[in-house]
Amino acid sequence: MRAAVILAFGLTAAGCANGPLAVAPAQPPVAQSTGDEAIRPQARPGALSSAPKPPAGARTVEQFDTTSAQDRREAAKAPVQPAAEKALGETVASLGDPSKPGFWLETPLVSAATKGRVLNPTTGKSAQVDLLPIDGPASAGSRLSLAAMRLIEAPLTDLPTIQVFSGG
């Protein structure tokens, strides 16, 4: 009797889709969405940066921020033609990929890569940046480079609301 129960259990388990004798599906399964992908903006290729990449063993903010003092002075300059700037709106910015050098903002506020400026209204500091498009609604957040966050004096662990301008 005991052998019959064990045999019946073994055959039942083998018939399950996840059992050891299960047949693989003919097509790969469709990835299940956790929901995060639908709301998280997706980066598009095309970053415009000349700063060197951080070293492989980078661990500190200074090691990750490879912009030079000259780069920071240039990025902090006021726009050449302030009247030519166009306000794109405000966005909540998180720290972007620290291993991606330069001054940039990945944002759904633009549809093509362009030059622009970000302003931290809390400090009054601004930075010239490359505006890089990402997928998502305009109300979705943006990702700001480490160098730009430092230049506008935004706390790296906060989610500051910044103003975004194109042109200039």
LUMFIKE-661161 format. One record per residue: y, z, x of N, C-alpha, C in turn; residue number from 0. Coordinates in steps of 0.001 Angstrom, whole numbers, plus 524288, in hexadecimal, padded with zeros to 5 digits. Last residue first. Layout:
# residues N
 n.north  n.up n.east ca.north ca.up ca.east c.north  c.up c.east pos
       Y     Z      X        Y     Z       X       Y     Z      X NUM
...
END
This chain:
# residues 168
 n.north  n.up n.east ca.north ca.up ca.east c.north  c.up c.east pos
   93170 79C96  84C7A    9353E 79F8A   84F88   9353F 79D96  854D8 167
   924ED 79E45  8460B    9293F 79B4F   8484D   92CB6 79EA1  84BAD 166
   92288 7A8E1  83D10    920DB 7A432   83FE3   925AA 7A17F  8420B 165
   92055 7B6A4  83C59    923F2 7B23A   83C08   9218D 7ADA1  83EF2 164
   91CB8 7C269  83647    91B02 7BDC2   8392C   91ED9 7B953  83819 163
   91CC3 7D024  8377B    91F26 7CB77   8353C   91DCA 7C6E3  838C0 162
   9126A 7D97D  83572    91612 7D6A5   838BC   91840 7D1FE  835BB 161
   90D43 7E598  833E3    90F14 7E118   830EC   91346 7DE7B  83434 160
   902CF 7EA82  83BDE    90859 7E9EB   83A9D   90956 7E526  83729 159
   8F991 7F1F8  83C7D    8F9CF 7ECEE   839CC   8FF7F 7EC12  83827 158
   8F648 7F826  848D5    8F892 7F7E4   84396   8F80E 7F26B  84154 157
   8F331 7F7F6  852F7    8EF50 7F9B9   84F27   8F16B 7F9B2  84993 156
   8FBCA 7F4EC  858BC    8F71D 7F1A1   858CB   8F31B 7F328  854B4 155
   90878 7F521  85391    903F0 7F832   85549   8FEED 7F504  854B2 154
   9115A 7EBED  85858    90E31 7ED7C   853D3   90993 7F0A9  855DD 153
   918BC 7E74A  85F29    917ED 7ECF5   85EF2   91557 7EEC5  859E3 152
   918EE 7DD33  8612E    91BFC 7DEDC   85C97   91B62 7E4B7  85B92 151
   91255 7DD3D  869F2    917BC 7DB99   86A80   91B22 7DD53  865E4 150
   908A8 7E039  865E3    90B44 7E39B   869B0   9110F 7E248  86A0A 149
   90695 7D7AD  85F96    906FE 7DCE3   85D41   909CE 7E09F  860EA 148
   90605 7CFC3  86723    90A37 7CFAD   86341   90ADD 7D508  860B8 147
   8FCFE 7D2C9  86CB3    90204 7D24A   86F6B   90692 7D267  86B95 146
   8F55C 7D253  864BB    8F682 7D741   8675A   8FBDF 7D708  869ED 145
   8F8B6 7CA74  85989    8F6B0 7CB37   85ED5   8F865 7D075  8610F 144
   8F56B 7CD11  84C5C    8F972 7CC67   8504D   8F738 7CD95  855B1 143
   8F100 7C7F7  840C1    8EF52 7CA77   8459A   8F339 7C90D  849DB 142
   8F3A6 7CAFA  83331    8F3E3 7C7AB   837CE   8F20A 7CAC7  83C7C 141
   8EEE4 7CBBD  825C5    8F14C 7CDA0   82A8A   8F116 7C9A3  82EE7 140
   8F206 7C454  81A51    8EE3D 7C69B   81DFC   8F116 7C847  822E8 139
   8F919 7BF06  81498    8F957 7C4BB   81444   8F570 7C767  817E6 138
   8F657 7B4CE  815A4    8FB01 7B68F   81871   8FB75 7BC7E  81869 137
   8E83E 7B45A  816F9    8ED13 7B43C   813E5   8F19F 7B658  81709 136
   8E1E6 7AD30  8215B    8E2B7 7B1BC   81E15   8E7B2 7B139  81AFB 135
   8E073 7A928  82E81    8DF58 7A885   828F6   8E039 7ADA0  8261B 134
   8EB23 7A860  8375D    8E5F1 7AA4A   83602   8E546 7A994  83027 133
   8F342 7A24F  84109    8F15F 7A2D9   83BAB   8EBEB 7A53B  83B62 132
   8FBE4 7A872  84997    8F6E3 7A5C0   84920   8F4B4 7A68B  843AA 131
   9073A 7A82E  8503F    90520 7A958   84B0D   9004F 7A5FB  84A56 130
   90A82 7ADA7  85BE5    907F6 7A91C   859A0   905C6 7AADE  85469 129
   916CF 7B497  85C8B    9111D 7B439   85C76   90F63 7AED1  85AC7 128
   92081 7BD12  860CB    91F3C 7B796   85FE2   9194A 7B722  86055 127
   92305 7C92E  85AE0    92051 7C648   85EF7   91F8D 7C0A8  85D36 126
   92B9F 7D44D  858ED    92905 7CF81   8574A   92682 7CCD8  85BF7 125
   92F6D 7E0D6  85408    92D9F 7DD82   85858   92AE4 7D8B0  8562A 124
   93196 7E7F8  84C7E    9357E 7E3F0   84D61   933FF 7E02E  851BB 123
   92A72 7EF53  84983    92CD5 7EFF5   84EB1   9314D 7EC24  84FA1 122
   92855 7EC5C  83F2E    928A6 7F1E8   8408A   92B7D 7F2C3  845B4 121
   9271F 7E1AB  83EC9    92BDF 7E3F5   83C99   92C87 7E9C0  83DE4 120
   9234D 7D9A1  8480D    921A0 7DEB3   8462B   92687 7E159  843FC 119
   92187 7CC48  846F3    92556 7D07D   84753   922F9 7D570  84512 118
   91D95 7C08E  84D26    91C3C 7C50F   849E6   9203C 7C952  84AF2 117
   91F09 7B2BD  84D2C    920C7 7B7DF   84EF6   91EE8 7BBF5  84B20 116
   91989 7A697  851A3    91C3D 7A9F5   84DF5   91DBA 7AF14  85074 115
   9134E 79A12  851FC    91618 79E4D   8549E   918F1 7A18D  8508C 114
   906BD 7973A  84C2D    90C48 79645   84D16   90E99 79ADB  85016 113
   8FBBC 79202  845E9    8FDCA 794F2   84A5E   9036F 7935E  84B5E 112
   8FC2D 791E5  837F2    8FB69 78F37   83CEC   8FDD4 7928B  8413C 111
   8FE5C 79850  82FE3    8F9D0 794E4   82F39   8F8B3 791B9  83421 110
   901DA 7A5EF  82F31    902AE 7A09C   83119   8FDB4 79D72  8305B 109
   8FE7A 7AF4A  82B29    903B0 7AD8C   82990   90509 7A816  82B90 108
   8F56F 7B365  82ECF    8F4E7 7AF7B   82AAB   8FA36 7AD77  828C5 107
   8F53D 7B4CD  83CD2    8F748 7B627   837B2   8F63E 7B1E5  833AC 106
   8F5B2 7B9CA  848F5    8F226 7B6DC   8458C   8F384 7B886  84001 105
   8FEFE 7B906  85250    8FDE1 7BB8D   84D51   8FA4F 7B7EF  84A4B 104
   90125 7BB49  86011    8FF83 7B823   85B9D   8FED7 7BB97  856CE 103
   90215 7BAF3  86CEF    90531 7BCC5   86883   903F6 7B93C  863E4 102
   8F6CD 7BDB9  8754E    8FB8A 7BB19   87395   8FE26 7BDAE  86EF8 101
   8E87A 7BD8E  87468    8ED90 7BEA8   876BF   8F21C 7BBEC  8740C 100
   8DEBD 7C408  86EAF    8E16D 7BF04   86E00   8E712 7BFBF  86FDB  99
   8DAF7 7CDCC  86EC0    8D94C 7CA76   87315   8DBC7 7C50E  872C8  98
   8DE38 7D282  865AA    8E107 7D3C8   86A78   8DF60 7D071  86F20  97
   8E00A 7CC95  859E8    8DC36 7CCD5   85E1F   8DF00 7CDF0  86348  96
   8EA5E 7D3FD  85389    8E6B6 7CFA3   85414   8E300 7D085  8589F  95
   8ED9F 7DE79  84BD9    8ED02 7DCB5   85134   8E8F5 7D866  85149  94
   8F381 7DA46  83FCC    8EFEC 7DD9C   842C1   8EFB9 7DB6E  8484C  93
   8FE34 7D9D2  8374F    8FBB3 7D7F1   83C16   8F813 7DC0B  83E63  92
   90233 7D521  82B89    9001E 7D9CB   82E15   8FCF3 7D7D5  832B9  91
   90DB2 7CD7C  82A45    90809 7CDEF   82A76   9069B 7D316  82D03  90
   917EB 7C669  823ED    915ED 7CB0B   82692   91004 7CAFA  82665  89
   91D08 7B961  82654    91B8E 7BDE9   82334   919DF 7C270  8268A  88
   921CC 7B16C  82B51    91CD4 7B046   828B8   91B09 7B4C2  82546  87
   92E29 7ACA6  82D82    92B35 7B162   82C59   9264C 7AFE5  8294E  86
   930F0 7A3E8  83742    92FA5 7A448   831B6   92C66 7A93C  830F7  85
   93B38 7A095  8402C    9369B 7A39D   83EAF   935DD 7A395  838C9  84
   94477 79C11  84230    94013 79883   84147   93B18 79B6A  83FC3  83
   94B06 7A408  84491    94BCC 7A17B   83F7F   94746 79DD4  83E29  82
   94822 7A67B  84EDF    946B5 7A9F9   84A9D   9473F 7A76F  8453A  81
   9441F 7A009  8588D    94737 79E6C   85403   945C3 7A1D4  84F5D  80
   93EA2 7A663  85F7D    9429F 7A2D5   86175   9464D 7A138  85D11  79
   93C49 7B3F9  85C9C    93B47 7AE6F   85BBA   93FD7 7AB10  85D9B  78
   93CA9 7BD0E  8675F    93E33 7BB88   86212   93D13 7B5B4  86165  77
   931BA 7C0C5  86F48    936C6 7BE2F   86E8B   937B8 7BCF6  868CB  76
   927CF 7C44F  8709A    92B7E 7C7E4   86E17   930D2 7C564  86D18  75
   922CA 7BCA3  87623    92129 7BD82   870B4   92503 7C0F3  86DC8  74
   927AD 7BDE2  87FE0    92842 7B8FE   87CED   926F3 7B9C8  87727  73
   92427 7C7E2  882B8    929CB 7C6D6   8822F   92AB3 7C1F1  87EEA  72
   91951 7C604  88320    91B69 7C9AF   87F46   92143 7C8EC  87E76  71
   918C1 7BF12  88B92    916D0 7BD7F   88669   91931 7C0F6  88227  70
   91C8B 7C5C8  8937C    91F8C 7C11A   8920B   91DE0 7BF24  88CA5  69
   9145B 7CCC6  89409    9197D 7CEB9   8927D   91CF5 7CA2C  890CE  68
   908FB 7C634  88E94    90C4D 7C808   892DA   9116B 7CA2B  890B0  67
   8FD75 7C9B8  88792    90282 7C71A   887CA   905CA 7C97A  88C2E  66
   8F431 7CEA2  88622    8F4D8 7CBC3   88B08   8F9FC 7C8CC  88B48  65
   8EF51 7D90C  880F0    8F449 7D640   88072   8F581 7D3A5  885A5  64
   8E64B 7DE00  884C0    8E5CB 7D9E1   880DB   8EAD0 7D6AA  8804E  63
   8EA67 7E555  88BAE    8E6B5 7E170   88DA6   8E621 7DCEA  889D2  62
   8F0A5 7EB57  8850F    8F31C 7E87E   88957   8EF7B 7E44F  88B8B  61
   8E8F4 7EFBF  87EA1    8ECDA 7EC43   87C5C   8EF54 7E8F4  880A8  60
   8DC55 7EF9E  8851D    8E142 7F1FB   88384   8E4EE 7EDE8  88141  59
   8D3D1 7E99A  887D9    8D2EC 7EE20   88476   8D7FC 7F073  88262  58
   8CD99 7DE60  88D15    8D260 7E0CD   88B0A   8D106 7E533  88744  57
   8C605 7D8BF  8926D    8C559 7DE61   891FC   8CA17 7E135  88FC3  56
   8C9CA 7CE6E  8927E    8C51F 7CFC3   88F7F   8C47B 7D59D  88EB4  55
   8D7D1 7CDCB  8912C    8D306 7CE07   8944A   8CE70 7CFE1  890EA  54
   8DDF1 7C571  88770    8DD1F 7CA83   889FF   8D81F 7CA71  88D40  53
   8E2DD 7B89F  88A72    8DF64 7BC13   8877F   8DEDA 7C143  88A60  52
   8F096 7B604  88CA5    8EB14 7B60F   88E37   8E7E9 7B9C1  88AC7  51
   8F8FB 7AF31  883C8    8F7B5 7B3FA   886A0   8F1EB 7B3E5  88813  50
   8FAE6 7A6F8  87D6B    8FA5C 7A5C4   882F2   8F912 7AAA4  8862D  49
   8F6D2 7A287  870DC    8F831 7A6C8   87461   8F764 7A527  87A02  48
   8F487 79F93  86504    8F7FB 79D52   868F3   8F9B1 7A19D  86CAB  47
   8E8A1 79D5F  85E41    8EC7B 7A10D   8605E   8EF83 79E78  864C4  46
   8E135 797A7  8585D    8E61E 7954B   859EA   8EA31 79903  85BFC  45
   8D92F 799ED  84CBE    8D9FB 7991E   8524F   8DF80 79722  85373  44
   8DB64 7A426  8435C    8DAB9 79EA4   84485   8DBA5 79DED  84A5F  43
   8D55E 7AF7C  83E23    8D8B3 7ACFB   8420F   8D766 7A737  84289  42
   8D57B 7B3CA  83130    8D265 7B17C   83556   8D5FC 7AE8C  83916  41
   8D813 7BFCB  82AB5    8D9E5 7BAB4   82C89   8D69B 7B8D1  8311A  40
   8CFA1 7C59E  821CC    8D177 7C5CC   82734   8D33D 7C05B  828D5  39
   8CB4B 7C3DF  81823    8D09B 7C5E2   8185F   8D2D5 7C608  81DDD  38
   8C18C 7BFA6  819D1    8C4DE 7BD39   815E9   8CA81 7BF1A  81647  37
   8BCC6 7C61E  820D4    8BE3F 7C0EB   82294   8C20E 7BE63  81ECE  36
   8BA6A 7CEF7  81AE8    8BE81 7CF4A   81EDC   8C063 7C9ED  82085  35
   8B1E2 7CC81  814C1    8B6F0 7CCD2   81233   8BB68 7CD01  8161A  34
   8A8D4 7CA86  8191E    8A9CF 7D009   81830   8AF03 7D0C8  8156E  33
   8A0C4 7C020  81570    8A60A 7C1ED   816B8   8A68A 7C7AB  81571  32
   89556 7BB94  81B15    89799 7BEBE   816F6   89CEF 7C0AF  818B0  31
   891FB 7AECC  81E56    89409 7B3DC   82017   8968E 7B6AF  81B88  30
   88696 7A94C  81950    88C49 7A930   81951   88E2D 7AE9C  81AD2  29
   87B56 7A719  82167    87E09 7A9AB   81D17   883F5 7A943  81DB4  28
   876C2 79A4B  824C5    878B8 79F68   82656   87BAE 7A1EF  821D4  27
   86C06 7952A  81D60    87160 794C2   81F3D   87331 79A28  820F7  26
   861F8 798AA  81B55    862A7 79376   81D80   8681F 792BD  81FBA  25
   85EC9 7A5EE  81F2F    86113 7A22A   81BA2   861F3 79CF0  81E67  24
   8524F 7A9ED  8240C    857EB 7A936   824F9   85A11 7A535  82120  23
   84991 7B1C9  81D2F    84AAB 7AC8E   81F1F   85093 7AC0D  81FAE  22
   843F8 7BE11  820B1    847B7 7BB08   81DAC   848C3 7B5D9  82055  21
   83DA8 7C53F  82516    83B87 7C003   82465   83F34 7BC7E  8214F  20
   84324 7CEA2  8251C    841BC 7CC4B   82A20   83F97 7C6CB  8299F  19
   84D72 7CDCD  81B21    84883 7CF9C   81D57   84720 7CCC1  82250  18
   855DE 7CACF  81582    856D9 7CCDB   81AB3   851F4 7CEC4  81D5F  17
   85192 7C79F  80C22    854A2 7C3DD   80F2C   85592 7C5C2  814B7  16
   8444E 7CBF2  80A3D    849F4 7CCCD   80A03   84CC7 7C8E1  80D7C  15
   839ED 7CAA4  80C63    83C4A 7C735   80885   84225 7C7DA  80814  14
   83783 7D2A9  81307    8377E 7CD59   8151E   83A0E 7C98E  8115C  13
   8379D 7DB0F  80C33    83BB1 7DAB5   81034   83BF2 7D535  81270  12
   82E8B 7D8AE  8069B    83397 7D8FC   803E9   83803 7D866  807CE  11
   82707 7D979  80E6D    827E2 7D46D   80BE2   82D13 7D452  80903  10
   82806 7E445  810C1    828E3 7E04B   814CD   829F0 7DAF5  81273   9
   824F3 7E8D7  8073C    82A34 7E9AA   80944   82B91 7E585  80D54   8
   81A96 7E576  806DB    81E3B 7E3DB   802C7   823E0 7E483  8049F   7
   81699 7EA95  80FC4    81670 7E4E5   80F7B   81A56 7E2EE  80B63   6
   81811 7F508  80CAA    81AB0 7F320   81167   81AE4 7ED30  81153   5
   81198 7F527  803ED    81726 7F64F   80359   81A32 7F438  8080C   4
   807ED 7F2FC  808A4    809F2 7EF67   804AF   80FC8 7F043  803EB   3
   80668 7FB91  80EFF    806F6 7F673   81174   80948 7F28E  80D9F   2
   804DB 80345  80754    80959 80392   80ACC   80A6B 7FE53  80D63   1
   7FB5C 80000  80337    80000 80000   80000   804E3 80000  80363   0
END
